[in-house]
Amino acid sequence: MSDLARRLSTARENGDVVAREDVVEPASMPDAYAVQDEVIRLLGHPVRAFKVGSTSREAQRVLGTSEPGSCPVPAPYLHESPARIAIAPAQTPAVEGEFAFRLGRDLPARAAAYDRAEVVAAIDAVAGAIEVVGTRIAGGLAGKGRYLVTADSGANIALVVGAWTPVRPDMDLTAHRVAMSVNGRAAGDGDGARALGDPVNVMAWLANRQSKRGRGLTRGIRVSTGTCTGLDPVRPGDRVRADFGALGAVEIDFA
């Protein structure tokens, strides 16, 4: 698996892709996360955020999976809106509008599962976000499966977050609409319910996933919770905007 990790980390740094027939695919979820861990180690940057993907039925259908996956986001790949980001067409980049949370307190690893109320109490702010996704394995994302996508940094290219808004006790994002536009033309749209029924459910899933791995989540970490707008392909030169209504907008100019 070390060869796969080396190839994926190099491809991420250089904007390249790796031929699928040239790699040995992970045979299990633990193997996939072990490769992912090694990729993050080889990149050598501090972790500032996490992304969670495959939280909608559509995304799961595209990848050929039935469960979410997560990955740390190293510092150079986390941006504030408005952002200017370079993308490589060979990696079949696409954008997703999603909600992000910021933790105001630690959620340390423990034996008991975290419930929704504990997770909500640990969140201090919410923001709109755009995740730029793609693959370092040639041929696009479709059909790659959960193991290979997990190994490949959860398909993350970059994460761009908007302005942070303090969380209210009555926060409910299930019906909160998100509308994406590409070059001024309407693209994907949807609401928070597309992310495991509620973006907070995604946050709870990640907290418990990290806890089971003995790692937990720390104060200040940002977490994106999966697409509410589907996947909209982008190319160099495109400009995208995700409108989150009262939470503002997130914008990217692709170099």
C-alpha positions in Angstrom: 0.0 0.0 0.0 3.0 2.3 0.5 3.5 2.5 -3.3 -0.1 3.6 -3.8 0.2 6.3 -1.1 3.4 7.6 -2.7 1.8 7.7 -6.2 -1.3 9.5 -4.9 0.6 12.1 -2.8 2.8 12.9 -5.8 -0.2 13.2 -8.1 -1.9 15.5 -5.7 1.1 17.8 -5.5 1.7 17.8 -9.3 -1.9 17.8 -10.7 -1.3 14.4 -12.2 -3.3 11.1 -12.4 -2.3 7.5 -11.9 -3.4 4.7 -14.2 -5.8 2.3 -12.3 -4.0 -0.7 -13.7 -0.7 0.5 -12.3 -1.9 0.4 -8.6 -2.9 -2.3 -6.2 -6.3 -1.2 -4.8 -7.1 -1.4 -1.0 -8.9 -4.6 -0.1 -10.7 -3.3 2.9 -11.7 -0.1 4.6 -8.9 -0.3 7.2 -6.5 -0.7 4.3 -8.0 2.3 2.5 -7.7 4.5 5.6 -4.1 3.3 6.1 -3.2 4.5 2.6 -5.0 7.8 3.2 -3.1 8.3 6.5 0.2 7.7 4.6 -0.8 10.2 1.9 -1.5 12.9 4.5 1.9 12.1 6.2 3.8 12.3 2.9 2.1 15.7 2.0 3.6 16.9 5.3 1.2 19.8 6.1 -0.8 20.4 9.3 -4.5 19.4 9.2 -6.9 22.2 9.4 -10.2 20.6 8.4 -12.0 17.4 7.5 -14.2 16.6 4.6 -17.0 14.0 4.7 -18.3 12.7 1.3 -20.8 10.2 -0.1 -23.5 11.6 2.3 -26.2 11.8 -0.4 -27.7 8.9 -2.4 -26.6 10.6 -5.6 -23.0 10.7 -4.5 -23.1 7.1 -3.3 -24.5 6.0 -6.6 -21.8 7.7 -8.6 -19.0 6.1 -6.5 -20.7 2.7 -6.2 -20.8 2.8 -2.4 -23.4 2.7 0.4 -21.6 4.6 3.1 -19.9 7.9 3.8 -16.1 8.4 3.9 -13.9 11.1 5.4 -10.4 12.6 5.1 -8.3 15.3 6.7 -7.8 18.5 4.7 -4.2 19.7 5.0 -3.7 23.5 5.3 -2.7 24.3 1.7 -6.0 22.9 0.5 -8.3 24.9 2.8 -9.2 28.4 1.5 -11.5 31.3 2.4 -14.0 32.7 -0.1 -13.4 34.4 -2.5 -10.7 32.0 -3.6 -8.5 31.5 -6.7 -7.6 27.8 -7.2 -5.7 26.0 -10.0 -7.3 22.7 -11.2 -6.1 20.0 -13.5 -8.6 18.8 -16.1 -7.2 15.2 -16.0 -8.5 14.9 -12.4 -12.1 15.6 -13.6 -12.7 18.3 -11.1 -16.2 19.2 -10.0 -17.8 21.4 -7.3 -20.2 20.7 -4.5 -22.1 23.2 -2.4 -22.2 22.0 1.2 -22.5 23.1 4.8 -19.4 23.4 7.1 -19.1 23.5 10.8 -16.4 24.8 13.2 -15.8 23.1 16.5 -15.7 25.3 19.6 -14.6 22.5 21.9 -12.8 19.1 21.6 -14.7 15.9 20.9 -12.0 13.5 22.2 -11.9 9.8 21.4 -14.0 7.7 23.9 -15.7 4.3 24.2 -19.3 5.7 24.2 -20.8 7.1 21.1 -21.5 10.8 20.8 -25.2 11.7 20.5 -26.6 14.6 18.5 -27.0 16.9 21.5 -23.3 16.5 22.4 -22.2 17.2 18.9 -24.4 20.3 18.5 -23.1 21.6 21.9 -19.5 21.4 20.5 -20.2 23.3 17.3 -19.7 27.1 17.6 -20.2 28.2 14.0 -21.7 27.2 10.6 -20.7 28.4 7.1 -21.4 27.7 3.5 -18.7 25.9 1.6 -17.7 24.6 -1.8 -15.7 21.4 -2.0 -13.7 20.9 -5.2 -13.5 17.2 -5.8 -11.8 15.0 -8.3 -9.6 11.9 -8.6 -5.9 11.2 -8.9 -6.9 7.9 -10.5 -7.4 8.2 -14.2 -10.9 7.8 -15.6 -13.0 10.0 -13.4 -14.9 9.4 -10.1 -17.6 7.1 -11.4 -17.3 3.6 -10.2 -14.1 4.0 -8.2 -15.8 2.6 -5.1 -15.5 3.6 -1.4 -12.0 2.0 -0.8 -10.2 3.6 -3.7 -11.8 7.0 -3.2 -11.1 6.9 0.6 -7.4 6.1 -0.2 -7.3 9.0 -2.7 -7.9 11.6 0.1 -11.7 11.2 -0.2 -11.5 12.8 -3.7 -10.7 16.1 -2.1 -8.9 18.7 -4.2 -9.7 21.8 -2.1 -12.2 23.2 0.4 -13.4 26.8 0.3 -15.4 28.2 3.2 -17.5 31.3 3.5 -18.2 33.6 6.4 -18.8 31.9 9.8 -22.1 32.5 11.6 -22.6 31.6 15.3 -24.8 28.5 15.8 -28.2 29.1 17.3 -29.8 26.5 19.7 -32.7 26.1 17.2 -30.3 25.5 14.2 -32.1 23.4 11.5 -30.4 23.2 8.1 -32.5 20.4 6.7 -34.6 22.8 4.5 -31.9 25.4 4.0 -31.4 25.8 0.3 -28.1 26.0 -1.6 -27.9 27.1 -5.2 -24.7 26.7 -7.4 -23.9 28.7 -10.5 -21.1 28.2 -13.0 -20.1 31.2 -15.1 -23.3 32.9 -14.0 -25.6 30.1 -15.2 -27.7 28.0 -12.7 -26.2 24.6 -11.9 -26.9 22.2 -9.0 -29.2 23.0 -6.1 -30.6 21.3 -3.1 -31.0 21.5 0.7 -29.3 20.3 3.9 -31.5 17.2 4.0 -29.4 15.7 1.1 -26.5 15.2 3.6 -27.5 12.1 5.6 -30.9 13.8 6.2 -29.3 16.6 8.2 -25.7 18.0 8.1 -25.6 17.6 11.9 -26.0 13.8 11.3 -22.8 14.0 9.2 -21.0 15.8 12.0 -22.0 13.1 14.5 -21.0 10.4 12.1 -17.5 11.9 11.8 -17.1 12.4 15.5 -17.9 8.8 16.1 -15.8 7.6 13.2 -12.8 9.5 14.6 -13.5 8.3 18.1 -13.5 4.7 17.0 -10.1 5.3 15.4 -8.8 6.7 18.7 -8.3 10.2 17.3 -11.2 12.4 18.1 -11.7 16.0 16.8 -10.1 19.1 18.2 -11.3 22.6 18.9 -11.1 24.9 15.8 -11.3 22.1 13.2 -13.6 22.7 10.3 -15.8 20.0 8.8 -17.5 20.0 5.5 -20.6 17.7 5.5 -21.2 16.5 1.9 -22.9 17.8 -1.2 -26.3 19.4 -1.2 -26.1 20.4 -4.8 -24.7 17.3 -6.6 -21.5 17.5 -8.7 -21.0 20.2 -11.3 -18.0 19.7 -13.5 -15.6 22.7 -13.8 -12.7 23.6 -16.1 -9.8 26.1 -15.8 -11.2 29.6 -16.3 -14.6 28.9 -14.8 -16.1 31.0 -12.0 -18.4 29.4 -9.5 -20.7 30.7 -6.8 -22.7 28.9 -4.2 -25.6 30.9 -2.7 -26.5 29.9 0.9 -29.1 32.6 1.4 -28.8 34.0 5.0 -25.4 32.3 5.3 -24.0 34.3 2.4 -22.2 33.1 -0.7 -19.0 31.2 -1.5 -17.0 32.0 -4.7 -14.1 30.4 -6.6 -12.2 31.6 -9.6 -10.4 28.7 -11.2 -7.1 29.6 -12.6 
